Amino acid sequence: MAEETHNSLDGHADVVVQARDIGVLHQHLHGVVAPERPVPFQLPPALAHFENRRAEQERIARAAESHAGDGSPLVVTLSGIGGIGKTALGFHVARRLSRGYPDGVLYVDLDDLRRDGVVEVADAVAELLTGLGVTSEWLERSFAGRSKQYWSLTRDKRLIVIVDNARYAAEAEPLLPASAGSLAIVTSHGALHDFDGALPVEVPVNPLVAEDAARLLAHIVDDHRLPAEPDATAALVHGCGGLPAALKVAGQWVRKYRRRSLSRLVGELTAELREKGIPMVEAVWDAAYAGLGEEAARLYRLLSLHPAPVVTAPAAAALLGAGERRAEDALEELESAGLLENRTEGCRMHDLLRGHADRRAREADPGGTERAAARRALIRWYRRQAARADLMAAGPRMTLAEPPEAVDEVPDIEFSTKAEALRWLESQRLALYGCVRLAFDSGLYEDAWALCEPLWTHFLDHPHYADVLDAFATGVAAADRLEHLPAMIRLRCQLARPLWEQRRYDEAAAHLRQALSASESLGASEQERKLRASAVEFSGLLKLAREDLAGATADFEASLRIHTAIGNAYGVLLQTHLLGRTALRQGDVGRAVALLEEAHRMAREQERERMTARTGFELGRALRCAGRAAEAAALAHAALESARERGSTTDEVRVLEELAGLADERGAAAEADGHRALARLLTERAGGLADGAQSS
């Protein structure tokens, strides 16, 4: 369709296409094509048992009712030790107050984004923007750009934003919505004193008092022994230290042994306490662990190795080296024991219990043999699934590592579409990036760098900078340890891109210098020459980002010569396209037209839909500069159709802006205004910056 339009379009057809676009414009403006983003509600299902903490709730409710709304959102901080129930209280309050905040509830856990104790706040802002419906193609690349998006989208809104596990106010403050009518709930282990704006309402979350703790235990157990044996109940409650996380495990443990008296159960715990000199809460967890079946107990120990807070059944099967059904049975047993919490995305283990599981693992496996085998199986299962997802999402491309063999008894994840593969990569992001570090720390250097290869595809669609910078720097170190020359080159090139996108140009340049120097030692095979051409291309892209257009041109020409020599048709297409774009930026319109015409021809011959659209759009821009407006309009309309078919609103907006410029040149002011109005509408609906200036 786009091809026919380009080849046969004349003045009459141009009017037809314009009329069609104006009809689409009216549809967009009336909300038919671009519906409003859904209202977010990022709260898990309500807990079956929650002790109300009435005093804390009433204090927050009073603060919400009396908030003057003087330009700053209401900030409430919940502080207390781990396991005390801060997050559960935040969720409960948000659910209770949500009717007064009709624009939704957002949630971000900073511990999920913490690397070596530091949070990349730009990634936290991205999490919130995603919750607000901003797709990855519209996410700004810089922290400043993302902050502007967040402020624009939260201005005049009535939102609740929950920021979990902040260590400093400086981590939480950039995540506050830009609306006086919003509420931010921030949890932390200690008080946060360094907020720059309005002082927060500080709500300490203390251990549950004995009466409240006993009531929560009764909700969990609903057992006649609790009121019948008040002294034993009081001793158990006291031993749990008022921690809901401990009371939950204790309640499930008591429920399991229904025929024993509560006094006997607590007496056994007390004896263990005296014998081992451990806190009773540890004895409670030990008792729950001792009551597990062999396979569930082994999985409990091994879950302390999993590098993400949530584990799925297939990943649990990889740890166990067992079938998925056996893993599901073990997970269900752990959940029944109160040692895991079931979530929509998988099973989550509380950090306190993760520490206990690690202690039991070291005790049961002092030589580390069992843990090493499980770690290796988990890493290689994730590496295999990531490679398979990457193949589905990106198609065949230059990779250096072969995917590992299937893990015994553990099934592969089946991906039927590109979108499905990309969704899996994003859903398992924390585990995948965590496995890179886990592999490196375990001395599995090949797994560490090989895991980075499929993560490149994920990064291009989901720019989580803290994750990718940590993972690729680790991959580089792993490749260096093995002296694997191709991986040393490839990973340094890929690490350079997120660095220069964060304007860390000197660091990116240093990695590329090393990559180019190392590439001189490559052999003459086709893949090695292609890798050298890729390194030269990355060097040119960095120079392009730094506005060194002459240097970029020289690099793209050098890369083109290599691709031509080895007969790599796609490499020739890509370098020709890059050279054409660079020539246009240099103002060499004639050369730009010639290069982009050639690139557009090659893209069509190779049947590469996206590159056909991209080269056609760039060629249209060059033709417009050359005064060939009718040809430029034909190509722009073809690019617009392609963007709509692919569902790429960023491409659609760029083309609409180009069409507006073409309409201005013809003196068609109404048509130009229409295109710009539609571009603004699409940008606003997608959550982009109002001026449409994407930093990507």
Steps between C-alpha positions, in 0.01 A plus 500: 500500500774748601700389197212563260437843649865598451514381139169633368421806709411810300337827599149353500601207718679738737169677563334164568765405755476839667124469524538158657747637756263782590231238565739308724585829670135553590481147637807563718375834620171341607679223692407215264853397395705613800307418820595638838754305704341274764505610864781308676432301818829336592396334825510125564183325621405592855655283770272236645618604848600854588515649847359848446758714682220744560712777652736513203214487250305774673806725510549461125130549429493822706807628315334428165180679603682807629764528226488857378625423152745792490681373192666191644350152533437358844796279595460233767803300612460158662817398680585184690712184498471232232203267538304751707229541234576842349422396145182319602387810689578721201297272272211490749490878538522551123213258445290670768565854370502421127149637439629844587777463239315413179806523273645177633760335722864447396762285672877469470736292716840667507670184627413335167700775328791521744846408370790496748286701740414772246174562316502638145215743558442540124396134491265551795336791315472271196316241712246762602465630143434145382227476762351817356479334158816635335637235266873440467524675161375822664723486806755779506858374526633750753404546863412864428276400210324229700447741789332748267276224367406397854427855608288561190297183548441549875423872493146573627447128572378337819730200527637275771866409446658237725880508512621189682838450670651846467826545689531876448257777422712578192387167353131567562470870429532480118215246506247732661214595267479864385159555650386645829198269485708181510622280784844338516560216748872430553622202703848478651689328780586830666359850507563713188598850612638663187195576283546836330129575461222496757574297811353151479254357747717250686324183611723257690389139454578315821469131579142396563405524866419168663123540468513588131755228427282240672200616299697469173618152601138403571397622155775289340435183703137519622579223750331424833839441666589870491234622746515171693874538569556874552844465658634296207337741254661797677841329494470428128388854423782644710754277326393626158592851608184658362617433144213410263746308280586274795141470624389375159753216509417424864129486423547255213731289716244481782228411249707211366521324840137511602517198732779635720434740780620855447695475827691202365581676173620816671692292753689329219589837355615628839719193550660557159548864592688405817702231322610707200488847645300636207209748499159337519404645164787298351373195687152558352646502150712195581189317617312589182799388294532173692138418416558516125528202271845422360448666161330813640777536759766475229321759285469731803876486550573554132262793458753712688712475182234643269617850396152659485232542766237302305552145374285319242432127491734432202786682673429304819511181293843603370625548856362162604605321183149357495190517285276805515219307672729396785620860531141624514423249778804619698406866453146426615634328812723798579208736452283288733777518759497881481855505362400642161243754389310426182489790252352527152846503346635212713599423859679754718718429803536760773855626547506375862405151385752518216769552764368203698493284186861593427605401853325163466662449157849557637427267791365219277765543230823614672711419193267692269467213251119500489483877473763515225311246288171681550658836421652365180171341388302818572743724313515274197122457491454878501776538240331245272153657534640850444678387182181339372297812580761714327485286186122537487507875572797611287534220246836358392783745568868493587549315828816344638372242749306183433201452732561230760330164492160461663503450876396145589127466575446877481284608205582794275274804487309502171485832314253525214543869413758778522279689745473194724878457505555867584240482778680200652836679488348799679314289757823314587720809479618497862584130488679523164715798589558352846619175342781687322640611834427160659684321220802728527519464879476122456790491254267410209655762275374361171143504632548855625600651166273273294194609699568857391439417134121456526481783753612736221164447326320562827693822562411639158130467589526568875780744589560414868839667531606376843434142394671515163805695615562260789437189289712601200786625717488160672486327159807694387686392814397137440616509137830652615548222755461240224695710247215433256596754235169522306296536821745761634438706184125446466412571862713815517316633197164420654600649835597822323148571375320537836800701619475755220120508530561614858747758363796315650686552175857464625430162661329380182793618290749317723313170457478548124871576473573171676252316277652643181853426617405142587324458165836539325586154633193332350543249223366509145187288535172655389368528859823656627498758220133571567584553869773748407255685273254514790764650732581766240126574464463547877791743488319695230176503699680646801653769279156572356364543854784745570434693176832393346337453160822472300634233737169312488505505120852355490401217735181413313693495172762268654227270632329506159820386328526196727134402456533539124812282494333215689171532313288585804198660331333623818823655626537686169138621529548621857826688435358660186202619702725640774716677245193654339366626832839644589533672162159662552611630841813638333284686246628295205150449359602357162716229657232430761236445230725266302596292805148480642353406161746212489424399861125514433540283190702241694250494788216424260701231320589336833133525607587669827181678593629721778814604311288570192292741705805659668698546181190628320435757770862621499501509120183707509666750733797523265276543193311778678830679562580449131176672399331179380191538718262275306737201525565582864125503574453159338772347713371670815151358446646152444701536822186616683308194385783272606523664843127447555516139388789435738332693783802727546364831626847655525555439130149623425564827684829557319331446163208726590743780587669450162165508322416823684821654369416389147151649533650829623717518188191456281316769695245248632481645851188311606648166398827580682306595814308174478814289478656684794182468706498126444871477584440691825202279586695179441791634703278599791309171495827305495644702789775665295633847569261770383751643251548157346877523550603144577851466634528155345 
